Amino acid sequence: MTTISAPIAAPGPALPACEPRIGWQTFEQAVPGASDALRSLSRAVADAGLEHRLAELVKVRVSQMNGCAFCLHLHLNWARKAGVPDSQLDMLAVWHEARGFGPRERAALSWAEALTRMERSSVDDATYAAAADAFTPSELAALTTAIAAINAWNRIAGALRFMPVTAQG
């Protein structure tokens, strides 16, 4: 009796090559005003008084969620310079279960996750209420703007595969 065995299948789809689709400089030349427009959003957030440390913490988390290596690398460095403790950066991906995040940080991270996942469902009232309790209306508007800006950057840099500086050859 002959036994026929099926070929062993790969464990999942192959990972995409980590080569840039369009480099940063090519993007800048193709759409010269886009970077300036997004940077102006960041300046508006800073001018509104949202703490830089908190803004960077949120930008790291959103970049983790969106899988944007370029933005994650950049904002991890900026978060460290802004004074975000390594203990928070180390546990940020699991902040829901981790100690070391205060109520204001938790509200900001929850708000960031809700806005980043809006394609799945609308932002629920409880998440908004927690954010509104932790932030003034002006701060919440600035936080929302920071989240919108990093999501835009992630979609540009992630889709075009901008390479983090340390990953470039």
Secondary structure, DSSP 4 states (H G I P E B T S, - for coil): -----PPPPPSSPPPPP---SS-HHHHHHHSHHHHHHHHHHHHHHHHTT--HHHHHHHHHHHHHHHT-HHHHHHHHHHHHHTT--HHHHHHGGGTTT-SS--HHHHHHHHHHHHHHTTTTSPPPHHHHHHHHHHS-HHHHHHHHHHHHHHHHHHHHHHHTTPPPGGG--
